[in-house]
């Protein structure tokens, strides 16, 4: 029996994948191009300090301009504009100092997306729902006294209040949850960054003076939960559109639509003015619904709703892209086959026989009789 040499027909093993390039670590153990965590934490502190200083400067400048040019109604709007301008300029300087090449909008937390408007509207719907759920029990318990202003300047003051709240909430969103929060996440991680920010906001709100009779314990708990909710908006979308919409809608609904105190401030009740006369645990007293016990339950219920409605955004913007792996599995032919093909004589085209198609033969049609 003839024996065949199978050594030349065996399938060769697949090629080994190329080893990834080795990035030499630096002296501190981090990879090249990665910013040190200590620098990111210092940038977070610088961003927060700049935000606090900018608030003082913007408020002082707006007060001076209001007195100089008699702009009492426009003074809050001027202050919000100045604060937003100072924040953008300051964070642009910090971005230049750390030599970050990303666009300024992405650095601030406002990347250009196709779904930006939809994210903002989703956040606005959640914020409006929180405000309605907080105020509705007061109306059911008949604790609200409503007064409506129908003067000629009502629409003008209403527009100024809404524009002021839009710019003020945007400035607060960028100042607290924008550039600085991103640097804190890079320095400590998402969970630790959230806990650090919650602790910082708690300390700041604990020393802020409040109106007499405000339940400070409930107010601080609501502040903690709202901070967690707003941080969750960032973690679910890696952007501030959802967060800004939620914050603005909640503030505008509480202060303008319902005319209730907004953190103790009653200047935004332009058209509708509501006076809450009832138990402090239900109304929040002079501080507003943000200090009511019911608001704790409302914000807690808003967290799973936020997670549910942001599934698509979390999958699209927060998950790392799927990169296909593997290696080329194309197996070259055996060397013996290649040698046989090279040694074969070329075929003469003249020796090939061409087969033409056969025309079907049928009975010929007879000519019709004349």
WOFEN-V655478 format. One record per run of one state. SS is the DSSP state (A for helix, B for strand, O for the rest). FROM is the first residue (numbers start at 1). LEN is the number of residues. If there is no record, write none. Layout:
BEGIN
SS|FROM|LEN + SS|FROM|LEN
END
This chain:
BEGIN
O|1|36 + A|37|33 + O|70|5 + A|75|23 + O|98|6 + A|104|5 + O|109|7 + A|116|25 + O|141|3 + B|144|5 + O|149|5 + A|154|24 + O|178|1 + A|179|10 + O|189|1 + A|190|18 + O|208|8 + A|216|22 + O|238|3 + A|241|17 + O|258|4 + B|262|1 + O|263|2 + B|265|1 + O|266|6 + B|272|5 + O|277|3 + A|280|4 + O|284|1 + A|285|3 + O|288|1 + A|289|3 + O|292|1 + A|293|17 + O|310|1 + A|311|7 + O|318|17 + A|335|9 + O|344|5 + A|349|3 + O|352|19
END
